[in-house]
Amino acid sequence: MKLCRYDADRVGLVQDDRVVDVSDALSVLGEMRWPVPKGDRLIARFEEFRAAAEEIKDVPGKLLSEVRLLSPIANPTKIIGAPVNYAKHLDESRKDQGIHFDREIKTIDQYGLFLKASSSICGPSEGVALRFPDRRNDHEVELVAVIGRQADRISREDALDYIAGYTVGLDMTVRGTEDRSFRKSIDTYTVIGPWLVTADEVGDPGALDIELSVNDEMRQRSNTRHLIFDVPRLIEYASSFYTLYPGDVIMTGTPEGVGPVRPGDSITAAIAGVGAMTVDVRDA
């Protein structure tokens, strides 16, 4: 199943080049009272929602090209980042002064993971708004794993059972000397989309081609087999420090080829078996 959020927070099933509105299935989520449960309620009750959505028949669809795609995940408690999680990106980070700013670039097992503000999340149709266009703002394409149920101290062997699905992510960053989490938490600097593909449709997340182009110029191209910490290891590692909740987003790291974008640029990010999204860059 491919699930998207679009236009005025409608929920749709993606079927070929069309979106079928299944927003009525949200009724199975019930009403909520304060304080609301931690996590994204749709993801937490996804099987109930899925069953209700599949019962909806004879609903006219819209062309994907006619809708405004938002982030398929609305309420993550955490956006988790994996720093320098490809060996070749580690090499380029150590060589490029514009990335390292005279700091020692360490490995992911030395850094640990980092968190981004949930307010930085947006969908591909919303685009990236450069708050500091006078500074270097880099693109970073990443496979995103979305947690499907509460997970605490999960073993590597069981980790994939806790994934609801996958999506494509842009972990945008403004370069500088400030803390990584601070520089990556700007509004619109976590682009998620174009939809959520359920885990059963993706299969092995460790063998997916990943690429990114800017204005049709190829910048990044790799495969998730080159991850230093693969998806199960990232879930094991993250959940050893904090509880993961439904809808939590794990951005798995970017391969080599990161580079700057400017207002007016168009980014296309794609992951085989997951999807592709085009994201415009503008001034904030």
Secondary structure by P-SEA (a helix, b strand, c coil): ccccccccbbbbbbcccbbbbcccccccccccccccccccccccaaaaaaaaaaaccbbbbbbcccccccccccccccbbbbccccaaaaaaaaaccccccccccccccccccccccccccccccccccccccccbbbbbbbbbbbbcccccccccccccccccbbbbbbbcccccccccccccccccccccccbbbcccccccccccccccccccccccccccccccccaaaaaaaaaacccccccbbbbcccccbbbbbcccbbbbbbbcccbbbbbbbbcc
